[in-house]
Amino acid sequence: MGRHSKNKGDRAFISKDEFSSYNSAGSLSTRLGTDSQLPFGYCALSLHPVVDGVISPSGRLYSKEFILEYLLTRTKEIKQQQKDYDNQI
């Protein structure tokens, strides 16, 4: 998900991609404490405990409600962008 690409590191925890991108300088336990990682069983979109869980192929855990909400808003954005593009032509 690229929507946080410009705000990398602004959360209290780190994502799976940020975790894997750290190099081997220093020990992992020194650099990454338990408070910097998303707690087990929490949705990656809402940052709350998962109610009706869905796991992505990459291993991230999401609430079904927030996945559907995200897909709905993203679909509306794409349709609006398509309409704006068609009006330009």
C-alpha positions as protocol buffer text, in pm:
chain_id: "A"
residue {
  index: 1
  type: MET
  ca { x: 0 y: 0 z: 0 }
}
residue {
  index: 2
  type: GLY
  ca { x: 161 y: 317 z: -117 }
}
residue {
  index: 3
  type: ARG
  ca { x: -57 y: 572 z: 59 }
}
residue {
  index: 4
  type: HIS
  ca { x: 190 y: 615 z: 347 }
}
residue {
  index: 5
  type: SER
  ca { x: 502 y: 625 z: 135 }
}
residue {
  index: 6
  type: LYS
  ca { x: 577 y: 990 z: 213 }
}
residue {
  index: 7
  type: ASN
  ca { x: 497 y: 951 z: 584 }
}
residue {
  index: 8
  type: LYS
  ca { x: 729 y: 661 z: 654 }
}
residue {
  index: 9
  type: GLY
  ca { x: 811 y: 628 z: 1021 }
}
residue {
  index: 10
  type: ASP
  ca { x: 540 y: 859 z: 1154 }
}
residue {
  index: 11
  type: ARG
  ca { x: 357 y: 582 z: 1343 }
}
residue {
  index: 12
  type: ALA
  ca { x: 437 y: 436 z: 1682 }
}
residue {
  index: 13
  type: PHE
  ca { x: 508 y: 99 z: 1521 }
}
residue {
  index: 14
  type: ILE
  ca { x: 677 y: -13 z: 1199 }
}
residue {
  index: 15
  type: SER
  ca { x: 531 y: -204 z: 909 }
}
residue {
  index: 16
  type: LYS
  ca { x: 652 y: -539 z: 782 }
}
residue {
  index: 17
  type: ASP
  ca { x: 828 y: -370 z: 490 }
}
residue {
  index: 18
  type: GLU
  ca { x: 1006 y: -122 z: 717 }
}
residue {
  index: 19
  type: PHE
  ca { x: 1105 y: -407 z: 948 }
}
residue {
  index: 20
  type: SER
  ca { x: 1261 y: -605 z: 663 }
}
residue {
  index: 21
  type: SER
  ca { x: 1439 y: -301 z: 517 }
}
residue {
  index: 22
  type: TYR
  ca { x: 1666 y: -243 z: 818 }
}
residue {
  index: 23
  type: ASN
  ca { x: 2026 y: -345 z: 768 }
}
residue {
  index: 24
  type: SER
  ca { x: 2227 y: -559 z: 1005 }
}
residue {
  index: 25
  type: ALA
  ca { x: 2396 y: -271 z: 1195 }
}
residue {
  index: 26
  type: GLY
  ca { x: 2353 y: -343 z: 1565 }
}
residue {
  index: 27
  type: SER
  ca { x: 2137 y: -609 z: 1717 }
}
residue {
  index: 28
  type: LEU
  ca { x: 1776 y: -638 z: 1615 }
}
residue {
  index: 29
  type: SER
  ca { x: 1648 y: -636 z: 1973 }
}
residue {
  index: 30
  type: THR
  ca { x: 1830 y: -309 z: 2042 }
}
residue {
  index: 31
  type: ARG
  ca { x: 1690 y: -131 z: 1738 }
}
residue {
  index: 32
  type: LEU
  ca { x: 1337 y: -273 z: 1744 }
}
residue {
  index: 33
  type: GLY
  ca { x: 1156 y: -307 z: 2074 }
}
residue {
  index: 34
  type: THR
  ca { x: 814 y: -462 z: 2124 }
}
residue {
  index: 35
  type: ASP
  ca { x: 652 y: -118 z: 2136 }
}
residue {
  index: 36
  type: SER
  ca { x: 761 y: -41 z: 1777 }
}
residue {
  index: 37
  type: GLN
  ca { x: 578 y: -337 z: 1619 }
}
residue {
  index: 38
  type: LEU
  ca { x: 207 y: -379 z: 1549 }
}
residue {
  index: 39
  type: PRO
  ca { x: 60 y: -604 z: 1821 }
}
residue {
  index: 40
  type: PHE
  ca { x: -47 y: -953 z: 1718 }
}
residue {
  index: 41
  type: GLY
  ca { x: -408 y: -973 z: 1603 }
}
residue {
  index: 42
  type: TYR
  ca { x: -439 y: -605 z: 1505 }
}
residue {
  index: 43
  type: CYS
  ca { x: -568 y: -480 z: 1170 }
}
residue {
  index: 44
  type: ALA
  ca { x: -305 y: -314 z: 950 }
}
residue {
  index: 45
  type: LEU
  ca { x: -560 y: -54 z: 828 }
}
residue {
  index: 46
  type: SER
  ca { x: -755 y: 39 z: 1141 }
}
residue {
  index: 47
  type: LEU
  ca { x: -482 y: -38 z: 1399 }
}
residue {
  index: 48
  type: HIS
  ca { x: -748 y: -198 z: 1620 }
}
residue {
  index: 49
  type: PRO
  ca { x: -800 y: -564 z: 1714 }
}
residue {
  index: 50
  type: VAL
  ca { x: -939 y: -768 z: 1426 }
}
residue {
  index: 51
  type: VAL
  ca { x: -1309 y: -853 z: 1445 }
}
residue {
  index: 52
  type: ASP
  ca { x: -1369 y: -1050 z: 1125 }
}
residue {
  index: 53
  type: GLY
  ca { x: -1016 y: -1126 z: 1009 }
}
residue {
  index: 54
  type: VAL
  ca { x: -877 y: -1168 z: 658 }
}
residue {
  index: 55
  type: ILE
  ca { x: -513 y: -1253 z: 589 }
}
residue {
  index: 56
  type: SER
  ca { x: -343 y: -1126 z: 275 }
}
residue {
  index: 57
  type: PRO
  ca { x: -99 y: -1343 z: 76 }
}
residue {
  index: 58
  type: SER
  ca { x: 186 y: -1134 z: 219 }
}
residue {
  index: 59
  type: GLY
  ca { x: 79 y: -1224 z: 574 }
}
residue {
  index: 60
  type: ARG
  ca { x: -85 y: -900 z: 684 }
}
residue {
  index: 61
  type: LEU
  ca { x: -400 y: -919 z: 895 }
}
residue {
  index: 62
  type: TYR
  ca { x: -702 y: -700 z: 811 }
}
residue {
  index: 63
  type: SER
  ca { x: -1058 y: -657 z: 933 }
}
residue {
  index: 64
  type: LYS
  ca { x: -1306 y: -745 z: 660 }
}
residue {
  index: 65
  type: GLU
  ca { x: -1505 y: -427 z: 731 }
}
residue {
  index: 66
  type: PHE
  ca { x: -1205 y: -202 z: 669 }
}
residue {
  index: 67
  type: ILE
  ca { x: -1099 y: -391 z: 356 }
}
residue {
  index: 68
  type: LEU
  ca { x: -1446 y: -341 z: 205 }
}
residue {
  index: 69
  type: GLU
  ca { x: -1449 y: 25 z: 310 }
}
residue {
  index: 70
  type: TYR
  ca { x: -1108 y: 81 z: 152 }
}
residue {
  index: 71
  type: LEU
  ca { x: -1211 y: -93 z: -171 }
}
residue {
  index: 72
  type: LEU
  ca { x: -1530 y: 112 z: -191 }
}
residue {
  index: 73
  type: THR
  ca { x: -1355 y: 446 z: -143 }
}
residue {
  index: 74
  type: ARG
  ca { x: -1075 y: 349 z: -382 }
}
residue {
  index: 75
  type: THR
  ca { x: -1330 y: 245 z: -648 }
}
residue {
  index: 76
  type: LYS
  ca { x: -1507 y: 581 z: -612 }
}
residue {
  index: 77
  type: GLU
  ca { x: -1175 y: 766 z: -645 }
}
residue {
  index: 78
  type: ILE
  ca { x: -1083 y: 572 z: -959 }
}
residue {
  index: 79
  type: LYS
  ca { x: -1423 y: 638 z: -1118 }
}
residue {
  index: 80
  type: GLN
  ca { x: -1390 y: 1009 z: -1042 }
}
residue {
  index: 81
  type: GLN
  ca { x: -1040 y: 1017 z: -1188 }
}
residue {
  index: 82
  type: GLN
  ca { x: -1163 y: 837 z: -1499 }
}
residue {
  index: 83
  type: LYS
  ca { x: -1451 y: 1086 z: -1536 }
}
residue {
  index: 84
  type: ASP
  ca { x: -1209 y: 1380 z: -1497 }
}
residue {
  index: 85
  type: TYR
  ca { x: -975 y: 1226 z: -1757 }
}
residue {
  index: 86
  type: ASP
  ca { x: -1260 y: 1168 z: -2003 }
}
residue {
  index: 87
  type: ASN
  ca { x: -1371 y: 1533 z: -1960 }
}
residue {
  index: 88
  type: GLN
  ca { x: -1022 y: 1649 z: -2054 }
}
residue {
  index: 89
  type: ILE
  ca { x: -1028 y: 1466 z: -2385 }
}
